[in-house]
C-alpha cells in the first residue's frame, strides 16, 4: 500500500521491482498480495494490455482513520478515552507546536459540526 500511495498506480511487476525484489519476495507473492488488497476494497484495478494496474482506493489518512476506528471498536470496546489520552501524550512528546496544532484542528472540527 505504501508503494502505491507514493506512486499512485502500478502493475504487480512494478511493485515487485520496487519492493519485492529488494526484500527477496517472489513476484507470485506480490501478485497475490495486490489481488487480496483489491478484493478487500483497498485497491482499484484496471486492465491495461495484458496486466492489471492497481491504484489505492483509499488515502493513507482514510486508511489510518479506519484502522483507528477498528482498534477503538475491537480492542477497547468502543471506549475513546484511552486512545485520546495516548494521542495527546504522543502529540505532546513531539512538541508544543503539535499540541497547538491539535487544538486548532479540534476547534476547526467543532466549528464545522456546529454549522451542520
BELDAZI-V267048 format. One record per helix or strand of 2 or more residues. SS is the DSSP state (H for helix, E for strand). FROM is the first residue (numbers start at 1). TO is the last residue. If there is no record, write none. Layout:
SS FROM TO
SS FROM TO
This chain:
H 2 7
E 9 11
H 12 20
H 27 39
E 43 48
E 51 56
H 60 74
H 81 94
H 96 115
